[in-house]
Amino acid sequence: MEHTLIKPSGLPVGQLSQEDRDKGAEGEHMDVPLLAPKVRYIRIKILRTWTDGGYAANIQEMRFYGNDK
């Protein structure tokens, strides 16, 4: 699954508005389709961030819901 989070302000990389900070604090939700294949492991690959030269991210919480059978 691929997911792109659009920076609300549209400002260039390295510049953040209060709206961008609020969106970052709010977090992001991604829904995986129910018909997606079952997996044992989840890999997160960060390609780019909103910070200047940023290639690091901090995931503070992840939740998974659904049938584990």
mmCIF file as Biopython writes it, N, C-alpha, C and O atoms, coordinates in Angstrom:
data_model
#
loop_
_atom_site.group_PDB
_atom_site.id
_atom_site.type_symbol
_atom_site.label_atom_id
_atom_site.label_alt_id
_atom_site.label_comp_id
_atom_site.label_asym_id
_atom_site.label_entity_id
_atom_site.label_seq_id
_atom_site.pdbx_PDB_ins_code
_atom_site.Cartn_x
_atom_site.Cartn_y
_atom_site.Cartn_z
_atom_site.occupancy
_atom_site.B_iso_or_equiv
_atom_site.auth_seq_id
_atom_site.auth_asym_id
_atom_site.pdbx_PDB_model_num
ATOM 1   N N  . MET A ? 1  ? 0.850   -1.174  0.000  1.0 0.0 1  A 1 
ATOM 2   C CA . MET A ? 1  ? 0.000   0.000   0.000  1.0 0.0 1  A 1 
ATOM 3   C C  . MET A ? 1  ? 0.891   1.230   0.000  1.0 0.0 1  A 1 
ATOM 4   O O  . MET A ? 1  ? 1.903   1.272   0.699  1.0 0.0 1  A 1 
ATOM 5   N N  . GLU A ? 2  ? 0.518   2.212   -0.773 1.0 0.0 2  A 1 
ATOM 6   C CA . GLU A ? 2  ? 1.227   3.490   -0.782 1.0 0.0 2  A 1 
ATOM 7   C C  . GLU A ? 2  ? 0.313   4.560   -0.203 1.0 0.0 2  A 1 
ATOM 8   O O  . GLU A ? 2  ? -0.908  4.517   -0.348 1.0 0.0 2  A 1 
ATOM 9   N N  . HIS A ? 3  ? 0.951   5.523   0.458  1.0 0.0 3  A 1 
ATOM 10  C CA . HIS A ? 3  ? 0.177   6.614   1.044  1.0 0.0 3  A 1 
ATOM 11  C C  . HIS A ? 3  ? 0.999   7.891   0.972  1.0 0.0 3  A 1 
ATOM 12  O O  . HIS A ? 3  ? 2.184   7.894   1.305  1.0 0.0 3  A 1 
ATOM 13  N N  . THR A ? 4  ? 0.377   8.965   0.540  1.0 0.0 4  A 1 
ATOM 14  C CA . THR A ? 4  ? 1.032   10.263  0.484  1.0 0.0 4  A 1 
ATOM 15  C C  . THR A ? 4  ? 0.267   11.227  1.368  1.0 0.0 4  A 1 
ATOM 16  O O  . THR A ? 4  ? -0.952  11.359  1.257  1.0 0.0 4  A 1 
ATOM 17  N N  . LEU A ? 5  ? 0.990   11.893  2.240  1.0 0.0 5  A 1 
ATOM 18  C CA . LEU A ? 5  ? 0.393   12.906  3.109  1.0 0.0 5  A 1 
ATOM 19  C C  . LEU A ? 5  ? 0.766   14.267  2.535  1.0 0.0 5  A 1 
ATOM 20  O O  . LEU A ? 5  ? 1.946   14.612  2.468  1.0 0.0 5  A 1 
ATOM 21  N N  . ILE A ? 6  ? -0.214  15.025  2.129  1.0 0.0 6  A 1 
ATOM 22  C CA . ILE A ? 6  ? -0.004  16.336  1.522  1.0 0.0 6  A 1 
ATOM 23  C C  . ILE A ? 6  ? 0.136   17.381  2.629  1.0 0.0 6  A 1 
ATOM 24  O O  . ILE A ? 6  ? -0.683  17.449  3.545  1.0 0.0 6  A 1 
ATOM 25  N N  . LYS A ? 7  ? 1.162   18.170  2.526  1.0 0.0 7  A 1 
ATOM 26  C CA . LYS A ? 7  ? 1.408   19.245  3.491  1.0 0.0 7  A 1 
ATOM 27  C C  . LYS A ? 7  ? 0.299   20.298  3.333  1.0 0.0 7  A 1 
ATOM 28  O O  . LYS A ? 7  ? 0.155   20.869  2.252  1.0 0.0 7  A 1 
ATOM 29  N N  . PRO A ? 8  ? -0.479  20.563  4.378  1.0 0.0 8  A 1 
ATOM 30  C CA . PRO A ? 8  ? -1.627  21.455  4.252  1.0 0.0 8  A 1 
ATOM 31  C C  . PRO A ? 8  ? -1.294  22.851  3.723  1.0 0.0 8  A 1 
ATOM 32  O O  . PRO A ? 8  ? -2.043  23.397  2.913  1.0 0.0 8  A 1 
ATOM 33  N N  . SER A ? 9  ? -0.190  23.429  4.167  1.0 0.0 9  A 1 
ATOM 34  C CA . SER A ? 9  ? 0.129   24.798  3.772  1.0 0.0 9  A 1 
ATOM 35  C C  . SER A ? 9  ? 0.660   24.901  2.349  1.0 0.0 9  A 1 
ATOM 36  O O  . SER A ? 9  ? 0.519   25.942  1.708  1.0 0.0 9  A 1 
ATOM 37  N N  . GLY A ? 10 ? 1.269   23.827  1.852  1.0 0.0 10 A 1 
ATOM 38  C CA . GLY A ? 10 ? 1.886   23.888  0.534  1.0 0.0 10 A 1 
ATOM 39  C C  . GLY A ? 10 ? 3.205   24.643  0.524  1.0 0.0 10 A 1 
ATOM 40  O O  . GLY A ? 10 ? 3.777   24.869  -0.542 1.0 0.0 10 A 1 
ATOM 41  N N  . LEU A ? 11 ? 3.697   25.035  1.694  1.0 0.0 11 A 1 
ATOM 42  C CA . LEU A ? 11 ? 4.975   25.746  1.783  1.0 0.0 11 A 1 
ATOM 43  C C  . LEU A ? 11 ? 6.122   24.832  1.366  1.0 0.0 11 A 1 
ATOM 44  O O  . LEU A ? 11 ? 5.985   23.609  1.416  1.0 0.0 11 A 1 
ATOM 45  N N  . PRO A ? 12 ? 7.254   25.410  0.953  1.0 0.0 12 A 1 
ATOM 46  C CA . PRO A ? 12 ? 8.410   24.589  0.582  1.0 0.0 12 A 1 
ATOM 47  C C  . PRO A ? 12 ? 8.939   23.776  1.760  1.0 0.0 12 A 1 
ATOM 48  O O  . PRO A ? 12 ? 8.667   24.081  2.921  1.0 0.0 12 A 1 
ATOM 49  N N  . VAL A ? 13 ? 9.698   22.738  1.434  1.0 0.0 13 A 1 
ATOM 50  C CA . VAL A ? 13 ? 10.324  21.905  2.463  1.0 0.0 13 A 1 
ATOM 51  C C  . VAL A ? 13 ? 11.167  22.787  3.378  1.0 0.0 13 A 1 
ATOM 52  O O  . VAL A ? 13 ? 11.890  23.666  2.908  1.0 0.0 13 A 1 
ATOM 53  N N  . GLY A ? 14 ? 11.071  22.553  4.672  1.0 0.0 14 A 1 
ATOM 54  C CA . GLY A ? 14 ? 11.823  23.336  5.650  1.0 0.0 14 A 1 
ATOM 55  C C  . GLY A ? 14 ? 11.015  24.467  6.262  1.0 0.0 14 A 1 
ATOM 56  O O  . GLY A ? 14 ? 11.409  25.021  7.289  1.0 0.0 14 A 1 
ATOM 57  N N  . GLN A ? 15 ? 9.891   24.820  5.649  1.0 0.0 15 A 1 
ATOM 58  C CA . GLN A ? 15 ? 9.024   25.864  6.185  1.0 0.0 15 A 1 
ATOM 59  C C  . GLN A ? 15 ? 7.723   25.228  6.645  1.0 0.0 15 A 1 
ATOM 60  O O  . GLN A ? 15 ? 7.089   24.478  5.902  1.0 0.0 15 A 1 
ATOM 61  N N  . LEU A ? 16 ? 7.331   25.533  7.874  1.0 0.0 16 A 1 
ATOM 62  C CA . LEU A ? 16 ? 6.111   24.961  8.437  1.0 0.0 16 A 1 
ATOM 63  C C  . LEU A ? 16 ? 5.180   26.060  8.912  1.0 0.0 16 A 1 
ATOM 64  O O  . LEU A ? 16 ? 5.618   27.037  9.520  1.0 0.0 16 A 1 
ATOM 65  N N  . SER A ? 17 ? 3.919   25.902  8.640  1.0 0.0 17 A 1 
ATOM 66  C CA . SER A ? 17 ? 2.906   26.808  9.173  1.0 0.0 17 A 1 
ATOM 67  C C  . SER A ? 17 ? 2.288   26.160  10.413 1.0 0.0 17 A 1 
ATOM 68  O O  . SER A ? 17 ? 2.563   24.999  10.715 1.0 0.0 17 A 1 
ATOM 69  N N  . GLN A ? 18 ? 1.467   26.902  11.116 1.0 0.0 18 A 1 
ATOM 70  C CA . GLN A ? 18 ? 0.774   26.326  12.270 1.0 0.0 18 A 1 
ATOM 71  C C  . GLN A ? 18 ? -0.161  25.215  11.819 1.0 0.0 18 A 1 
ATOM 72  O O  . GLN A ? 18 ? -0.349  24.232  12.536 1.0 0.0 18 A 1 
ATOM 73  N N  . GLU A ? 19 ? -0.741  25.362  10.651 1.0 0.0 19 A 1 
ATOM 74  C CA . GLU A ? 19 ? -1.614  24.325  10.097 1.0 0.0 19 A 1 
ATOM 75  C C  . GLU A ? 19 ? -0.836  23.018  9.877  1.0 0.0 19 A 1 
ATOM 76  O O  . GLU A ? 19 ? -1.358  21.934  10.136 1.0 0.0 19 A 1 
ATOM 77  N N  . ASP A ? 20 ? 0.399   23.121  9.403  1.0 0.0 20 A 1 
ATOM 78  C CA . ASP A ? 20 ? 1.252   21.942  9.216  1.0 0.0 20 A 1 
ATOM 79  C C  . ASP A ? 20 ? 1.552   21.283  10.557 1.0 0.0 20 A 1 
ATOM 80  O O  . ASP A ? 20 ? 1.478   20.061  10.683 1.0 0.0 20 A 1 
ATOM 81  N N  . ARG A ? 21 ? 1.889   22.089  11.552 1.0 0.0 21 A 1 
ATOM 82  C CA . ARG A ? 21 ? 2.186   21.551  12.893 1.0 0.0 21 A 1 
ATOM 83  C C  . ARG A ? 21 ? 0.963   20.858  13.494 1.0 0.0 21 A 1 
ATOM 84  O O  . ARG A ? 21 ? 1.076   19.797  14.107 1.0 0.0 21 A 1 
ATOM 85  N N  . ASP A ? 22 ? -0.201  21.472  13.310 1.0 0.0 22 A 1 
ATOM 86  C CA . ASP A ? 22 ? -1.435  20.868  13.829 1.0 0.0 22 A 1 
ATOM 87  C C  . ASP A ? 22 ? -1.710  19.525  13.157 1.0 0.0 22 A 1 
ATOM 88  O O  . ASP A ? 22 ? -2.105  18.567  13.822 1.0 0.0 22 A 1 
ATOM 89  N N  . LYS A ? 23 ? -1.502  19.452  11.847 1.0 0.0 23 A 1 
ATOM 90  C CA . LYS A ? 23 ? -1.717  18.199  11.120 1.0 0.0 23 A 1 
ATOM 91  C C  . LYS A ? 23 ? -0.731  17.135  11.603 1.0 0.0 23 A 1 
ATOM 92  O O  . LYS A ? 23 ? -1.102  15.971  11.757 1.0 0.0 23 A 1 
ATOM 93  N N  . GLY A ? 24 ? 0.508   17.520  11.839 1.0 0.0 24 A 1 
ATOM 94  C CA . GLY A ? 24 ? 1.499   16.584  12.357 1.0 0.0 24 A 1 
ATOM 95  C C  . GLY A ? 24 ? 1.124   16.053  13.727 1.0 0.0 24 A 1 
ATOM 96  O O  . GLY A ? 24 ? 1.294   14.866  14.007 1.0 0.0 24 A 1 
ATOM 97  N N  . ALA A ? 25 ? 0.616   16.927  14.581 1.0 0.0 25 A 1 
ATOM 98  C CA . ALA A ? 25 ? 0.204   16.510  15.926 1.0 0.0 25 A 1 
ATOM 99  C C  . ALA A ? 25 ? -1.044  15.632  15.885 1.0 0.0 25 A 1 
ATOM 100 O O  . ALA A ? 25 ? -1.215  14.745  16.721 1.0 0.0 25 A 1 
ATOM 101 N N  . GLU A ? 26 ? -1.909  15.882  14.912 1.0 0.0 26 A 1 
ATOM 102 C CA . GLU A ? 26 ? -3.162  15.120  14.775 1.0 0.0 26 A 1 
ATOM 103 C C  . GLU A ? 26 ? -2.895  13.672  14.367 1.0 0.0 26 A 1 
ATOM 104 O O  . GLU A ? 26 ? -3.602  12.760  14.795 1.0 0.0 26 A 1 
ATOM 105 N N  . GLY A ? 27 ? -1.879  13.470  13.545 1.0 0.0 27 A 1 
ATOM 106 C CA . GLY A ? 27 ? -1.574  12.128  13.065 1.0 0.0 27 A 1 
ATOM 107 C C  . GLY A ? 27 ? -2.285  11.832  11.756 1.0 0.0 27 A 1 
ATOM 108 O O  . GLY A ? 27 ? -3.019  12.663  11.220 1.0 0.0 27 A 1 
ATOM 109 N N  . GLU A ? 28 ? -2.052  10.648  11.265 1.0 0.0 28 A 1 
ATOM 110 C CA . GLU A ? 28 ? -2.596  10.252  9.962  1.0 0.0 28 A 1 
ATOM 111 C C  . GLU A ? 28 ? -3.213  8.866   10.063 1.0 0.0 28 A 1 
ATOM 112 O O  . GLU A ? 28 ? -2.690  7.996   10.759 1.0 0.0 28 A 1 
ATOM 113 N N  . HIS A ? 29 ? -4.311  8.665   9.377  1.0 0.0 29 A 1 
ATOM 114 C CA . HIS A ? 29 ? -4.992  7.374   9.352  1.0 0.0 29 A 1 
ATOM 115 C C  . HIS A ? 29 ? -4.920  6.794   7.948  1.0 0.0 29 A 1 
ATOM 116 O O  . HIS A ? 29 ? -5.096  7.508   6.961  1.0 0.0 29 A 1 
ATOM 117 N N  . MET A ? 30 ? -4.665  5.519   7.867  1.0 0.0 30 A 1 
ATOM 118 C CA . MET A ? 30 ? -4.632  4.836   6.579  1.0 0.0 30 A 1 
ATOM 119 C C  . MET A ? 30 ? -5.484  3.583   6.701  1.0 0.0 30 A 1 
ATOM 120 O O  . MET A ? 30 ? -5.277  2.767   7.599  1.0 0.0 30 A 1 
ATOM 121 N N  . ASP A ? 31 ? -6.427  3.436   5.807  1.0 0.0 31 A 1 
ATOM 122 C CA . ASP A ? 31 ? -7.296  2.269   5.811  1.0 0.0 31 A 1 
ATOM 123 C C  . ASP A ? 31 ? -6.828  1.290   4.743  1.0 0.0 31 A 1 
ATOM 124 O O  . ASP A ? 31 ? -6.736  1.640   3.566  1.0 0.0 31 A 1 
ATOM 125 N N  . VAL A ? 32 ? -6.538  0.075   5.154  1.0 0.0 32 A 1 
ATOM 126 C CA . VAL A ? 32 ? -6.155  -0.984  4.231  1.0 0.0 32 A 1 
ATOM 127 C C  . VAL A ? 32 ? -7.437  -1.694  3.806  1.0 0.0 32 A 1 
ATOM 128 O O  . VAL A ? 32 ? -8.264  -2.028  4.655  1.0 0.0 32 A 1 
ATOM 129 N N  . PRO A ? 33 ? -7.614  -1.929  2.509  1.0 0.0 33 A 1 
ATOM 130 C CA . PRO A ? 33 ? -8.835  -2.602  2.055  1.0 0.0 33 A 1 
ATOM 131 C C  . PRO A ? 33 ? -9.018  -3.968  2.720  1.0 0.0 33 A 1 
ATOM 132 O O  . PRO A ? 33 ? -8.039  -4.673  2.965  1.0 0.0 33 A 1 
ATOM 133 N N  . LEU A ? 34 ? -10.250 -4.340  3.008  1.0 0.0 34 A 1 
ATOM 134 C CA . LEU A ? 34 ? -10.531 -5.621  3.661  1.0 0.0 34 A 1 
ATOM 135 C C  . LEU A ? 34 ? -10.065 -6.812  2.833  1.0 0.0 34 A 1 
ATOM 136 O O  . LEU A ? 34 ? -9.758  -7.867  3.388  1.0 0.0 34 A 1 
ATOM 137 N N  . LEU A ? 35 ? -10.010 -6.660  1.532  1.0 0.0 35 A 1 
ATOM 138 C CA . LEU A ? 35 ? -9.596  -7.758  0.665  1.0 0.0 35 A 1 
ATOM 139 C C  . LEU A ? 35 ? -8.084  -7.816  0.440  1.0 0.0 35 A 1 
ATOM 140 O O  . LEU A ? 35 ? -7.609  -8.625  -0.357 1.0 0.0 35 A 1 
ATOM 141 N N  . ALA A ? 36 ? -7.333  -6.972  1.128  1.0 0.0 36 A 1 
ATOM 142 C CA . ALA A ? 36 ? -5.869  -7.003  1.000  1.0 0.0 36 A 1 
ATOM 143 C C  . ALA A ? 36 ? -5.353  -8.345  1.532  1.0 0.0 36 A 1 
ATOM 144 O O  . ALA A ? 36 ? -5.935  -8.899  2.464  1.0 0.0 36 A 1 
ATOM 145 N N  . PRO A ? 37 ? -4.271  -8.871  0.955  1.0 0.0 37 A 1 
ATOM 146 C CA . PRO A ? 37 ? -3.743  -10.151 1.430  1.0 0.0 37 A 1 
ATOM 147 C C  . PRO A ? 37 ? -3.243  -10.053 2.868  1.0 0.0 37 A 1 
ATOM 148 O O  . PRO A ? 37 ? -2.797  -8.995  3.313  1.0 0.0 37 A 1 
ATOM 149 N N  . LYS A ? 38 ? -3.324  -11.162 3.581  1.0 0.0 38 A 1 
ATOM 150 C CA . LYS A ? 38 ? -2.831  -11.208 4.949  1.0 0.0 38 A 1 
ATOM 151 C C  . LYS A ? 38 ? -1.304  -11.165 4.939  1.0 0.0 38 A 1 
ATOM 152 O O  . LYS A ? 38 ? -0.662  -11.725 4.050  1.0 0.0 38 A 1 
ATOM 153 N N  . VAL A ? 39 ? -0.738  -10.503 5.928  1.0 0.0 39 A 1 
ATOM 154 C CA . VAL A ? 39 ? 0.712   -10.396 6.036  1.0 0.0 39 A 1 
ATOM 155 C C  . VAL A ? 39 ? 1.146   -10.699 7.464  1.0 0.0 39 A 1 
ATOM 156 O O  . VAL A ? 39 ? 0.357   -10.602 8.404  1.0 0.0 39 A 1 
ATOM 157 N N  . ARG A ? 40 ? 2.388   -11.060 7.603  1.0 0.0 40 A 1 
ATOM 158 C CA . ARG A ? 40 ? 2.931   -11.335 8.933  1.0 0.0 40 A 1 
ATOM 159 C C  . ARG A ? 40 ? 3.682   -10.117 9.480  1.0 0.0 40 A 1 
ATOM 160 O O  . ARG A ? 40 ? 3.673   -9.869  10.685 1.0 0.0 40 A 1 
ATOM 161 N N  . TYR A ? 41 ? 4.327   -9.365  8.598  1.0 0.0 41 A 1 
ATOM 162 C CA . TYR A ? 41 ? 5.128   -8.215  9.005  1.0 0.0 41 A 1 
ATOM 163 C C  . TYR A ? 41 ? 4.671   -6.973  8.251  1.0 0.0 41 A 1 
ATOM 164 O O  . TYR A ? 41 ? 4.147   -7.061  7.140  1.0 0.0 41 A 1 
ATOM 165 N N  . ILE A ? 42 ? 4.876   -5.825  8.867  1.0 0.0 42 A 1 
ATOM 166 C CA . ILE A ? 42 ? 4.573   -4.535  8.257  1.0 0.0 42 A 1 
ATOM 167 C C  . ILE A ? 42 ? 5.886   -3.769  8.144  1.0 0.0 42 A 1 
ATOM 168 O O  . ILE A ? 42 ? 6.622   -3.646  9.123  1.0 0.0 42 A 1 
ATOM 169 N N  . ARG A ? 43 ? 6.177   -3.259  6.964  1.0 0.0 43 A 1 
ATOM 170 C CA . ARG A ? 43 ? 7.374   -2.439  6.767  1.0 0.0 43 A 1 
ATOM 171 C C  . ARG A ? 43 ? 6.933   -1.032  6.411  1.0 0.0 43 A 1 
ATOM 172 O O  . ARG A ? 43 ? 6.055   -0.836  5.570  1.0 0.0 43 A 1 
ATOM 173 N N  . ILE A ? 44 ? 7.544   -0.066  7.053  1.0 0.0 44 A 1 
ATOM 174 C CA . ILE A ? 44 ? 7.266   1.337   6.789  1.0 0.0 44 A 1 
ATOM 175 C C  . ILE A ? 44 ? 8.495   1.917   6.092  1.0 0.0 44 A 1 
ATOM 176 O O  . ILE A ? 44 ? 9.607   1.808   6.608  1.0 0.0 44 A 1 
ATOM 177 N N  . LYS A ? 45 ? 8.308   2.518   4.950  1.0 0.0 45 A 1 
ATOM 178 C CA . LYS A ? 45 ? 9.406   3.133   4.213  1.0 0.0 45 A 1 
ATOM 179 C C  . LYS A ? 45 ? 9.094   4.611   4.023  1.0 0.0 45 A 1 
ATOM 180 O O  . LYS A ? 45 ? 8.149   4.964   3.317  1.0 0.0 45 A 1 
ATOM 181 N N  . ILE A ? 46 ? 9.883   5.472   4.650  1.0 0.0 46 A 1 
ATOM 182 C CA . ILE A ? 46 ? 9.703   6.921   4.560  1.0 0.0 46 A 1 
ATOM 183 C C  . ILE A ? 46 ? 10.569  7.433   3.412  1.0 0.0 46 A 1 
ATOM 184 O O  . ILE A ? 46 ? 11.789  7.268   3.447  1.0 0.0 46 A 1 
ATOM 185 N N  . LEU A ? 47 ? 9.975   8.040   2.411  1.0 0.0 47 A 1 
ATOM 186 C CA . LEU A ? 47 ? 10.736  8.550   1.281  1.0 0.0 47 A 1 
ATOM 187 C C  . LEU A ? 47 ? 11.159  10.007  1.465  1.0 0.0 47 A 1 
ATOM 188 O O  . LEU A ? 47 ? 12.219  10.418  0.995  1.0 0.0 47 A 1 
ATOM 189 N N  . ARG A ? 48 ? 10.325  10.776  2.150  1.0 0.0 48 A 1 
ATOM 190 C CA . ARG A ? 48 ? 10.619  12.193  2.321  1.0 0.0 48 A 1 
ATOM 191 C C  . ARG A ? 48 ? 9.745   12.739  3.444  1.0 0.0 48 A 1 
ATOM 192 O O  . ARG A ? 48 ? 8.644   12.238  3.674  1.0 0.0 48 A 1 
ATOM 193 N N  . THR A ? 49 ? 10.222  13.752  4.135  1.0 0.0 49 A 1 
ATOM 194 C CA . THR A ? 49 ? 9.437   14.389  5.196  1.0 0.0 49 A 1 
ATOM 195 C C  . THR A ? 49 ? 9.283   15.878  4.901  1.0 0.0 49 A 1 
ATOM 196 O O  . THR A ? 49 ? 9.809   16.375  3.905  1.0 0.0 49 A 1 
ATOM 197 N N  . TRP A ? 50 ? 8.575   16.573  5.752  1.0 0.0 50 A 1 
ATOM 198 C CA . TRP A ? 50 ? 8.324   17.995  5.561  1.0 0.0 50 A 1 
ATOM 199 C C  . TRP A ? 50 ? 9.456   18.863  6.074  1.0 0.0 50 A 1 
ATOM 200 O O  . TRP A ? 50 ? 9.428   20.076  5.869  1.0 0.0 50 A 1 
ATOM 201 N N  . THR A ? 51 ? 10.454  18.287  6.735  1.0 0.0 51 A 1 
ATOM 202 C CA . THR A ? 51 ? 11.540  19.092  7.293  1.0 0.0 51 A 1 
ATOM 203 C C  . THR A ? 51 ? 12.675  19.226  6.291  1.0 0.0 51 A 1 
ATOM 204 O O  . THR A ? 51 ? 12.775  18.443  5.347  1.0 0.0 51 A 1 
ATOM 205 N N  . ASP A ? 52 ? 13.507  20.194  6.493  1.0 0.0 52 A 1 
ATOM 206 C CA . ASP A ? 52 ? 14.614  20.481  5.574  1.0 0.0 52 A 1 
ATOM 207 C C  . ASP A ? 52 ? 15.607  19.328  5.557  1.0 0.0 52 A 1 
ATOM 208 O O  . ASP A ? 52 ? 16.275  19.063  6.556  1.0 0.0 52 A 1 
ATOM 209 N N  . GLY A ? 53 ? 15.703  18.649  4.431  1.0 0.0 53 A 1 
ATOM 210 C CA . GLY A ? 53 ? 16.621  17.528  4.311  1.0 0.0 53 A 1 
ATOM 211 C C  . GLY A ? 53 ? 16.214  16.339  5.157  1.0 0.0 53 A 1 
ATOM 212 O O  . GLY A ? 53 ? 17.035  15.464  5.436  1.0 0.0 53 A 1 
ATOM 213 N N  . GLY A ? 54 ? 14.958  16.297  5.567  1.0 0.0 54 A 1 
ATOM 214 C CA . GLY A ? 54 ? 14.509  15.270  6.497  1.0 0.0 54 A 1 
ATOM 215 C C  . GLY A ? 54 ? 14.245  13.924  5.860  1.0 0.0 54 A 1 
ATOM 216 O O  . GLY A ? 54 ? 13.446  13.805  4.931  1.0 0.0 54 A 1 
ATOM 217 N N  . TYR A ? 55 ? 14.921  12.919  6.368  1.0 0.0 55 A 1 
ATOM 218 C CA . TYR A ? 55 ? 14.681  11.552  5.933  1.0 0.0 55 A 1 
ATOM 219 C C  . TYR A ? 55 ? 14.368  10.666  7.135  1.0 0.0 55 A 1 
ATOM 220 O O  . TYR A ? 55 ? 14.388  9.440   7.023  1.0 0.0 55 A 1 
ATOM 221 N N  . ALA A ? 56 ? 14.084  11.263  8.261  1.0 0.0 56 A 1 
ATOM 222 C CA . ALA A ? 56 ? 13.779  10.512  9.467  1.0 0.0 56 A 1 
ATOM 223 C C  . ALA A ? 56 ? 12.356  10.824  9.903  1.0 0.0 56 A 1 
ATOM 224 O O  . ALA A ? 56 ? 11.839  11.913  9.656  1.0 0.0 56 A 1 
ATOM 225 N N  . ALA A ? 57 ? 11.747  9.869   10.541 1.0 0.0 57 A 1 
ATOM 226 C CA . ALA A ? 57 ? 10.400  10.065  11.050 1.0 0.0 57 A 1 
ATOM 227 C C  . ALA A ? 57 ? 10.291  9.384   12.404 1.0 0.0 57 A 1 
ATOM 228 O O  . ALA A ? 57 ? 11.071  8.487   12.725 1.0 0.0 57 A 1 
ATOM 229 N N  . ASN A ? 58 ? 9.332   9.812   13.183 1.0 0.0 58 A 1 
ATOM 230 C CA . ASN A ? 58 ? 9.114   9.254   14.503 1.0 0.0 58 A 1 
ATOM 231 C C  . ASN A ? 58 ? 7.685   8.740   14.566 1.0 0.0 58 A 1 
ATOM 232 O O  . ASN A ? 58 ? 6.736   9.524   14.596 1.0 0.0 58 A 1 
ATOM 233 N N  . ILE A ? 59 ? 7.535   7.434   14.586 1.0 0.0 59 A 1 
ATOM 234 C CA . ILE A ? 59 ? 6.203   6.838   14.699 1.0 0.0 59 A 1 
ATOM 235 C C  . ILE A ? 59 ? 5.960   6.568   16.171 1.0 0.0 59 A 1 
ATOM 236 O O  . ILE A ? 59 ? 6.632   5.736   16.781 1.0 0.0 59 A 1 
ATOM 237 N N  . GLN A ? 60 ? 5.006   7.266   16.730 1.0 0.0 60 A 1 
ATOM 238 C CA . GLN A ? 60 ? 4.750   7.141   18.159 1.0 0.0 60 A 1 
ATOM 239 C C  . GLN A ? 60 ? 3.696   6.089   18.482 1.0 0.0 60 A 1 
ATOM 240 O O  . GLN A ? 60 ? 3.672   5.550   19.589 1.0 0.0 60 A 1 
ATOM 241 N N  . GLU A ? 61 ? 2.841   5.802   17.537 1.0 0.0 61 A 1 
ATOM 242 C CA . GLU A ? 61 ? 1.797   4.820   17.822 1.0 0.0 61 A 1 
ATOM 243 C C  . GLU A ? 61 ? 1.280   4.236   16.515 1.0 0.0 61 A 1 
ATOM 244 O O  . GLU A ? 61 ? 1.080   4.955   15.535 1.0 0.0 61 A 1 
ATOM 245 N N  . MET A ? 62 ? 1.067   2.925   16.512 1.0 0.0 62 A 1 
ATOM 246 C CA . MET A ? 62 ? 0.434   2.266   15.384 1.0 0.0 62 A 1 
ATOM 247 C C  . MET A ? 62 ? -0.594  1.306   15.943 1.0 0.0 62 A 1 
ATOM 248 O O  . MET A ? 62 ? -0.329  0.589   16.907 1.0 0.0 62 A 1 
ATOM 249 N N  . ARG A ? 63 ? -1.759  1.297   15.340 1.0 0.0 63 A 1 
ATOM 250 C CA . ARG A ? 63 ? -2.823  0.389   15.764 1.0 0.0 63 A 1 
ATOM 251 C C  . ARG A ? 63 ? -3.287  -0.409  14.557 1.0 0.0 63 A 1 
ATOM 252 O O  . ARG A ? 63 ? -3.414  0.119   13.452 1.0 0.0 63 A 1 
ATOM 253 N N  . PHE A ? 64 ? -3.534  -1.669  14.788 1.0 0.0 64 A 1 
ATOM 254 C CA . PHE A ? 64 ? -4.031  -2.535  13.725 1.0 0.0 64 A 1 
ATOM 255 C C  . PHE A ? 64 ? -5.327  -3.172  14.197 1.0 0.0 64 A 1 
ATOM 256 O O  . PHE A ? 64 ? -5.408  -3.686  15.312 1.0 0.0 64 A 1 
ATOM 257 N N  . TYR A ? 65 ? -6.328  -3.136  13.351 1.0 0.0 65 A 1 
ATOM 258 C CA . TYR A ? 65 ? -7.630  -3.699  13.669 1.0 0.0 65 A 1 
ATOM 259 C C  . TYR A ? 65 ? -7.987  -4.717  12.599 1.0 0.0 65 A 1 
ATOM 260 O O  . TYR A ? 65 ? -7.497  -4.645  11.472 1.0 0.0 65 A 1 
ATOM 261 N N  . GLY A ? 66 ? -8.812  -5.629  12.944 1.0 0.0 66 A 1 
ATOM 262 C CA . GLY A ? 66 ? -9.300  -6.576  11.952 1.0 0.0 66 A 1 
ATOM 263 C C  . GLY A ? 66 ? -9.258  -8.004  12.484 1.0 0.0 66 A 1 
ATOM 264 O O  . GLY A ? 66 ? -8.981  -8.244  13.659 1.0 0.0 66 A 1 
ATOM 265 N N  . ASN A ? 67 ? -9.536  -8.926  11.602 1.0 0.0 67 A 1 
ATOM 266 C CA . ASN A ? 67 ? -9.567  -10.344 11.948 1.0 0.0 67 A 1 
ATOM 267 C C  . ASN A ? 67 ? -8.160  -10.926 11.818 1.0 0.0 67 A 1 
ATOM 268 O O  . ASN A ? 67 ? -7.573  -10.877 10.736 1.0 0.0 67 A 1 
ATOM 269 N N  . ASP A ? 68 ? -7.617  -11.470 12.891 1.0 0.0 68 A 1 
ATOM 270 C CA . ASP A ? 68 ? -6.262  -12.022 12.858 1.0 0.0 68 A 1 
ATOM 271 C C  . ASP A ? 68 ? -6.249  -13.507 12.536 1.0 0.0 68 A 1 
ATOM 272 O O  . ASP A ? 68 ? -5.200  -14.143 12.647 1.0 0.0 68 A 1 
ATOM 273 N N  . LYS A ? 69 ? -7.359  -14.070 12.148 1.0 0.0 69 A 1 
ATOM 274 C CA . LYS A ? 69 ? -7.458  -15.508 11.823 1.0 0.0 69 A 1 
ATOM 275 C C  . LYS A ? 69 ? -7.178  -15.752 10.357 1.0 0.0 69 A 1 
ATOM 276 O O  . LYS A ? 69 ? -7.215  -16.896 9.904  1.0 0.0 69 A 1 
#
